[in-house]
Amino acid sequence: MKKKWILIMGSCVLTVILIFVIKYAITRSIEVQIDNLELTILDENDVKEKDFLNDKSIAVFFSMTIDQNMFGKGSGLVTFVDDKGDASFLKTNRLEVGTLASHNKNLLVSDSEKLLLLGEQSKKFDLENDQHTGEQSGYLHKNNIFYTIFNSGFTSDGGYGSDIYWINDNELHNDVLPYFIKSSGQGDDHIYTIYEDDKSVRLDKVSLNKEMTYENLTSWGEYTYFRYFSNIVADENFIYFVATKRNKAYLVQMDKQTFEREDFFIDEFESSEDQSAKTPFMTSENLYIYDDNLYYVDGLGHVYKFNTSEKTAEPFFQFLEYEKASPNSLHEELVDISNNFMYFFRFNTGKDEYTLEKYNLDNGERVSQQILPDIKIYLENIQKGGLGTYDISILE
């Protein structure tokens, strides 16, 4: 019996040693592979340096989806591209529809377990509750607040919750918006949300300081609009979003004082396939306001311009050399705007590489196209497994 016990213990020890040897061999193999590929891999100690973002021009968030994380193996990735076009990579936890927000070379990164604030205010914050899906992130200028909203899911009492976290005076605060958000966005230092409630659709204004407050501004019938095709933006006098009615898409302009709405025609869908093809890449970030104009980007890469003074909506330009193979085909397209330029990030099937294109909003002309070869090399060799692109932030 004693001999048998010794044999069992010996087998267990050998098994443990074998596991450590295999794990070390795999880790060492990956390290050698990374060295051979000449890729820059980051950890949280690297990115917490206050000057880390000084030479970075863009950040892109990649992640696995919820279903890929059923057994706790999901992961995410933030790719940083510097002014020379070289990429570096930070592995994170996964967050489907993960979001980024930046302001003055400070960047907020959200994943399922934490917030990373990078730049001059560099700090890590752990979330009170683990998350699985993002909704919206942003920066509110008046109170110097970074925030992020999650699509958190059903609550224990049968309701629905969208958790919101925000950083104020270098401290993390959190609360819950008690509904599923159909569209969200910001303007004039407030957050706006659209959601359904008792056979009506409601618009709320959310304010953040030490605490969160929200108030309902107006509502309309649940069948007034079929789908909400954009984020929400606002200027001094109006709130804007894009929505569909039957087979048409409209820019909706809402007066902040009277809450009267006016719909401006954008485009018509010839069929369900046409509507599917024109559905925006990411409806959480495809409507932008700059000076007196709004810019809306659809799923075919068409950019529409709405002049807020003349109240006219018209096609402006189209992303060059971009065409869908089928109505539902996506190639990791993301859009952002900074100053007078619109940026288009995608996997460029014509070049078989990730590219970043820059378009002038004065005339719609493409002024540059940058190939980013490191991203494809990394995704094909290191962090494999179907990472999708969810957000891009221009760091200026």
C-alpha positions as CSV (number, residue, x, y, z in Angstrom):
1,M,0.0,0.0,0.0
2,K,2.9,2.3,0.9
3,K,4.6,1.5,-2.3
4,K,1.5,2.3,-4.3
5,W,1.1,5.6,-2.5
6,I,4.7,6.6,-3.3
7,L,4.1,5.7,-7.0
8,I,1.0,7.9,-7.1
9,M,2.8,10.8,-5.4
10,G,5.7,10.4,-7.8
11,S,3.4,10.4,-10.8
12,C,1.7,13.6,-9.6
13,V,5.1,15.3,-9.1
14,L,6.2,14.3,-12.6
15,T,2.9,15.5,-14.1
16,V,3.3,18.9,-12.4
17,I,6.9,19.2,-13.6
18,L,5.9,18.2,-17.1
19,I,3.1,20.9,-17.1
20,F,5.6,23.6,-16.1
21,V,8.1,22.4,-18.7
22,I,5.5,22.5,-21.5
23,K,4.2,25.9,-20.3
24,Y,7.8,27.3,-20.3
25,A,8.5,25.8,-23.7
26,I,5.4,27.4,-25.2
27,T,6.1,30.7,-23.5
28,R,9.7,30.6,-24.7
29,S,8.6,29.6,-28.2
30,I,6.2,32.6,-28.3
31,E,9.0,34.9,-27.1
32,V,11.4,33.7,-29.8
33,Q,8.6,34.0,-32.4
34,I,8.0,37.6,-31.3
35,D,11.7,38.4,-31.4
36,N,11.9,36.9,-34.9
37,L,8.9,38.9,-36.1
38,E,10.4,42.1,-34.6
39,L,7.1,43.1,-33.0
40,T,6.8,45.4,-30.0
41,I,4.7,43.8,-27.2
42,L,3.6,46.0,-24.3
43,D,2.5,45.3,-20.8
44,E,0.7,47.6,-18.4
45,N,4.0,48.9,-16.9
46,D,5.0,50.1,-20.4
47,V,1.8,52.0,-21.0
48,K,1.5,53.7,-17.6
49,E,4.4,56.0,-18.3
50,K,3.0,59.5,-18.6
51,D,4.8,60.2,-21.9
52,F,3.8,56.9,-23.5
53,L,1.3,58.4,-25.9
54,N,3.5,61.4,-26.9
55,D,4.5,59.8,-30.2
56,K,1.3,57.8,-30.8
57,S,-1.1,58.8,-33.6
58,I,-3.9,56.3,-33.3
59,A,-5.2,53.5,-31.0
60,V,-7.4,50.6,-32.2
61,F,-9.4,48.3,-30.0
62,F,-9.8,44.6,-31.0
63,S,-11.7,41.9,-29.1
64,M,-13.2,38.5,-29.2
65,T,-17.0,38.3,-29.0
66,I,-19.1,37.0,-26.0
67,D,-19.6,33.5,-27.5
68,Q,-15.8,33.2,-27.9
69,N,-15.4,33.7,-24.2
70,M,-17.7,30.9,-23.0
71,F,-14.8,29.1,-21.3
72,G,-13.0,32.2,-20.0
73,K,-10.5,32.3,-22.9
74,G,-11.5,35.5,-24.5
75,S,-9.0,38.3,-25.0
76,G,-8.8,41.8,-26.4
77,L,-6.1,43.9,-27.9
78,V,-5.2,47.6,-28.1
79,T,-2.9,48.5,-31.0
80,F,-1.0,51.7,-30.9
81,V,0.5,53.2,-34.1
82,D,3.2,55.8,-33.7
83,D,4.0,58.8,-35.9
84,K,6.3,56.7,-38.1
85,G,3.6,54.0,-38.7
86,D,5.1,51.4,-36.4
87,A,2.7,49.4,-34.3
88,S,2.9,48.2,-30.7
89,F,0.5,45.8,-29.0
90,L,-1.2,45.6,-25.5
91,K,-3.1,42.5,-24.7
92,T,-6.3,43.2,-22.6
93,N,-9.4,41.3,-21.5
94,R,-12.0,40.9,-24.1
95,L,-15.0,43.3,-24.4
96,E,-17.4,42.9,-27.3
97,V,-18.1,46.4,-28.8
98,G,-15.2,47.7,-26.6
99,T,-14.7,51.5,-26.8
100,L,-12.0,54.1,-26.5
101,A,-12.1,57.8,-25.7
102,S,-9.3,60.4,-26.0
103,H,-8.6,64.0,-25.1
104,N,-5.3,65.9,-25.2
105,K,-3.1,62.8,-25.4
106,N,-5.0,61.1,-22.7
107,L,-6.8,57.8,-23.6
108,L,-9.4,55.8,-21.8
109,V,-9.3,52.0,-22.5
110,S,-12.2,49.8,-21.3
111,D,-12.2,46.0,-21.0
112,S,-14.3,43.5,-19.1
113,E,-12.6,44.0,-15.8
114,K,-10.9,47.4,-15.7
115,L,-10.4,50.9,-17.1
116,L,-7.0,52.1,-18.1
117,L,-6.5,55.8,-18.3
118,L,-3.3,56.5,-20.2
119,G,-1.3,59.7,-20.6
120,E,-0.7,62.5,-18.1
121,Q,-3.4,61.2,-15.8
122,S,-2.2,57.6,-16.0
123,K,-4.1,55.2,-13.7
124,K,-5.7,51.8,-13.5
125,F,-9.3,51.3,-12.1
126,D,-10.9,48.0,-11.4
127,L,-14.6,47.7,-12.2
128,E,-17.1,46.8,-9.5
129,N,-18.8,44.3,-11.8
130,D,-17.3,42.3,-14.7
131,Q,-18.8,43.4,-18.1
132,H,-19.2,41.7,-21.4
133,T,-20.4,44.3,-23.9
134,G,-19.5,48.0,-24.4
135,E,-21.9,50.8,-25.5
136,Q,-20.2,54.2,-25.5
137,S,-17.2,56.1,-24.1
138,G,-16.4,59.8,-24.2
139,Y,-14.9,62.8,-22.5
140,L,-17.0,65.7,-21.0
141,H,-15.0,68.9,-21.2
142,K,-16.7,71.1,-18.6
143,N,-15.9,68.8,-15.6
144,N,-12.9,67.0,-17.1
145,I,-14.6,63.6,-16.9
146,F,-13.9,60.5,-18.9
147,Y,-16.8,58.0,-18.9
148,T,-17.8,54.6,-20.3
149,I,-21.2,52.9,-20.6
150,F,-21.6,49.2,-20.8
151,N,-24.5,47.1,-22.1
152,S,-24.6,45.1,-18.8
153,G,-27.7,42.9,-19.3
154,F,-30.7,41.7,-17.2
155,T,-30.7,42.4,-13.5
156,S,-31.7,40.1,-10.7
157,D,-35.2,41.8,-10.4
158,G,-36.0,41.1,-14.1
159,G,-35.1,44.6,-15.3
160,Y,-32.3,45.7,-17.5
161,G,-29.1,47.7,-16.6
162,S,-26.5,49.7,-18.4
163,D,-23.6,50.3,-16.0
164,I,-21.9,53.6,-16.3
165,Y,-18.4,54.4,-14.9
166,W,-16.7,57.7,-14.9
167,I,-13.5,59.3,-13.6
168,N,-13.8,62.5,-11.7
169,D,-10.9,64.1,-9.8
170,N,-8.9,60.9,-10.4
171,E,-11.5,58.8,-8.6
172,L,-13.8,56.2,-10.2
173,H,-17.5,56.5,-9.7
174,N,-20.3,54.2,-11.0
175,D,-24.0,53.9,-11.3
176,V,-26.7,52.2,-13.4
177,L,-29.0,53.4,-16.2
178,P,-32.1,51.2,-15.8
179,Y,-32.7,50.3,-19.4
180,F,-31.3,48.9,-22.6
181,I,-29.9,51.7,-24.7
182,K,-30.8,51.8,-28.4
183,S,-28.6,54.8,-29.2
184,S,-26.3,57.1,-27.1
185,G,-23.9,60.0,-27.5
186,Q,-22.9,63.3,-26.1
187,G,-22.9,67.1,-26.7
188,D,-22.7,70.2,-24.6
189,D,-21.1,68.3,-21.7
190,H,-24.1,65.9,-21.3
191,I,-24.7,62.3,-22.4
192,Y,-27.9,61.5,-24.3
193,T,-29.6,58.1,-24.5
194,I,-32.5,56.7,-26.5
195,Y,-34.4,53.7,-25.1
196,E,-37.8,52.0,-25.1
197,D,-40.3,52.2,-22.2
198,D,-43.9,51.2,-22.1
199,K,-44.6,51.3,-25.9
200,S,-42.8,54.6,-26.3
201,V,-39.3,55.6,-27.1
202,R,-37.7,58.1,-24.7
203,L,-34.7,60.5,-24.8
204,D,-32.8,61.1,-21.6
205,K,-30.1,63.6,-20.7
206,V,-27.5,62.2,-18.3
207,S,-25.2,64.5,-16.2
208,L,-22.1,63.4,-14.4
209,N,-20.2,64.9,-11.5
210,K,-19.7,63.3,-8.1
211,E,-23.0,61.6,-8.7
212,M,-25.0,60.7,-11.8
213,T,-28.4,62.3,-12.5
214,Y,-30.7,61.8,-15.5
215,E,-33.9,63.3,-16.7
216,N,-36.3,62.5,-19.4
217,L,-36.5,65.2,-22.1
218,T,-39.2,63.8,-24.5
219,S,-40.7,60.7,-26.0
220,W,-42.3,59.5,-29.2
221,G,-44.2,56.4,-30.5
222,E,-42.4,53.1,-30.6
223,Y,-43.0,52.8,-34.4
224,T,-42.1,56.3,-35.3
225,Y,-38.6,55.1,-36.4
226,F,-37.7,51.5,-37.2
227,R,-34.0,51.5,-36.5
228,Y,-31.5,53.9,-35.0
229,F,-28.5,54.1,-37.4
230,S,-26.1,56.4,-35.5
231,N,-24.8,57.8,-32.2
232,I,-26.3,61.0,-30.9
233,V,-24.6,64.4,-31.2
234,A,-25.7,67.9,-30.2
235,D,-24.8,71.6,-30.7
236,E,-26.0,74.7,-28.9
237,N,-29.6,74.5,-30.2
238,F,-30.3,70.9,-31.5
239,I,-29.9,67.2,-30.8
240,Y,-29.2,65.0,-33.9
241,F,-29.3,61.3,-34.7
242,V,-29.9,59.1,-37.8
243,A,-32.9,56.8,-37.9
244,T,-34.9,54.8,-40.5
245,K,-38.6,54.9,-41.5
246,R,-39.8,52.1,-43.7
247,N,-37.3,52.1,-46.6
248,K,-35.6,55.5,-46.0
249,A,-32.9,56.9,-43.7
250,Y,-33.3,60.3,-42.2
251,L,-31.2,62.7,-40.2
252,V,-33.4,63.7,-37.2
253,Q,-33.0,67.2,-35.8
254,M,-34.6,67.9,-32.4
255,D,-35.0,71.4,-30.9
256,K,-33.6,71.5,-27.4
257,Q,-36.2,73.9,-26.2
258,T,-39.4,72.6,-27.8
259,F,-38.3,69.1,-28.5
260,E,-40.0,69.3,-31.9
261,R,-38.4,67.0,-34.5
262,E,-37.7,67.5,-38.1
263,D,-36.6,64.7,-40.4
264,F,-34.2,65.3,-43.3
265,F,-34.0,62.6,-46.0
266,I,-30.6,61.0,-46.5
267,D,-31.0,57.8,-48.5
268,E,-33.5,55.2,-49.7
269,F,-33.2,51.4,-49.5
270,E,-34.1,49.6,-52.6
271,S,-34.4,46.2,-50.9
272,S,-33.6,44.4,-47.6
273,E,-30.2,43.5,-49.0
274,D,-29.6,47.1,-49.9
275,Q,-30.5,48.2,-46.3
276,S,-28.2,45.5,-44.9
277,A,-25.4,46.7,-47.1
278,K,-25.9,50.3,-46.0
279,T,-26.1,49.6,-42.3
280,P,-23.2,51.5,-40.7
281,F,-20.0,49.8,-39.7
282,M,-20.5,50.8,-36.1
283,T,-23.6,52.8,-35.2
284,S,-22.0,53.9,-31.9
285,E,-19.6,56.2,-33.8
286,N,-20.6,57.2,-37.4
287,L,-22.2,60.6,-36.9
288,Y,-19.9,63.6,-36.3
289,I,-20.3,67.3,-35.9
290,Y,-17.6,69.7,-36.9
291,D,-18.0,73.5,-37.2
292,D,-21.5,74.0,-38.7
293,N,-21.7,70.6,-40.5
294,L,-22.7,67.0,-39.6
295,Y,-21.1,64.0,-41.3
296,Y,-22.8,60.6,-41.5
297,V,-21.0,57.5,-42.7
298,D,-23.1,54.5,-44.0
299,G,-22.1,50.9,-44.5
300,L,-21.0,51.4,-48.1
301,G,-18.4,54.0,-47.2
302,H,-20.6,56.9,-48.4
303,V,-20.2,60.1,-46.4
304,Y,-23.2,62.5,-46.2
305,K,-23.0,66.1,-45.2
306,F,-25.7,68.1,-43.4
307,N,-25.3,71.9,-43.2
308,T,-26.9,73.0,-39.9
309,S,-27.4,76.6,-41.1
310,E,-28.9,75.8,-44.5
311,K,-30.5,72.6,-43.3
312,T,-29.6,70.5,-46.3
313,A,-28.4,66.9,-46.4
314,E,-26.5,65.6,-49.4
315,P,-23.9,63.0,-50.5
316,F,-20.4,64.4,-50.0
317,F,-17.8,61.8,-50.9
318,Q,-17.1,58.1,-50.9
319,F,-14.1,56.2,-49.5
320,L,-11.9,55.3,-52.4
321,E,-11.4,51.7,-53.6
322,Y,-13.9,50.3,-51.1
323,E,-16.5,47.9,-52.2
324,K,-18.4,45.2,-50.3
325,A,-18.3,41.7,-51.7
326,S,-21.8,41.1,-50.3
327,P,-24.4,43.1,-48.3
328,N,-23.2,41.6,-44.9
329,S,-19.5,41.5,-45.6
330,L,-17.3,43.6,-43.2
331,H,-13.6,44.1,-43.3
332,E,-13.0,45.6,-39.9
333,E,-13.9,49.1,-40.9
334,L,-13.7,52.0,-38.4
335,V,-14.1,55.7,-38.8
336,D,-13.1,58.7,-36.7
337,I,-12.8,62.4,-37.1
338,S,-10.2,64.9,-35.8
339,N,-10.0,68.5,-36.6
340,N,-10.8,68.9,-40.3
341,F,-10.1,65.3,-41.3
342,M,-11.9,62.0,-41.4
343,Y,-10.0,58.8,-40.9
344,F,-10.9,55.4,-42.3
345,F,-9.3,52.3,-40.8
346,R,-9.9,48.9,-42.4
347,F,-8.5,45.6,-43.6
348,N,-7.9,46.6,-47.2
349,T,-8.7,43.5,-49.3
350,G,-7.1,45.0,-52.4
351,K,-3.7,45.4,-50.6
352,D,-4.2,42.5,-48.2
353,E,-3.1,44.8,-45.4
354,Y,-4.6,47.0,-42.7
355,T,-4.6,50.6,-43.9
356,L,-5.4,54.0,-42.5
357,E,-6.8,56.6,-44.9
358,K,-7.2,60.4,-44.3
359,Y,-9.8,62.5,-46.0
360,N,-10.0,66.3,-46.1
361,L,-13.5,67.5,-44.9
362,D,-13.1,70.7,-47.0
363,N,-13.4,68.9,-50.3
364,G,-13.7,65.1,-49.5
365,E,-10.3,64.3,-51.1
366,R,-8.1,61.6,-49.8
367,V,-4.8,63.1,-48.7
368,S,-3.0,60.0,-47.5
369,Q,-3.1,56.2,-47.2
370,Q,-0.9,54.5,-44.7
371,I,-0.2,50.7,-44.8
372,L,0.1,49.2,-41.3
373,P,1.8,45.8,-41.9
374,D,2.6,45.0,-38.3
375,I,-1.1,44.5,-37.4
376,K,-1.6,41.7,-39.9
377,I,1.7,40.0,-38.8
378,Y,0.6,40.2,-35.2
379,L,-2.9,38.9,-35.7
380,E,-1.7,36.0,-37.9
381,N,1.1,34.9,-35.6
382,I,0.6,35.9,-32.0
383,Q,-2.9,36.6,-30.8
384,K,-4.9,34.4,-33.1
385,G,-8.6,33.5,-32.8
386,G,-10.9,35.9,-34.6
387,L,-10.4,39.3,-33.0
388,G,-12.8,41.9,-34.4
389,T,-12.2,45.6,-34.6
390,Y,-14.5,47.8,-32.4
391,D,-13.1,51.3,-32.0
392,I,-10.5,53.7,-33.2
393,S,-9.2,56.9,-31.5
394,I,-7.1,59.6,-33.2
395,L,-4.5,60.8,-30.6
396,E,-3.9,64.5,-31.2
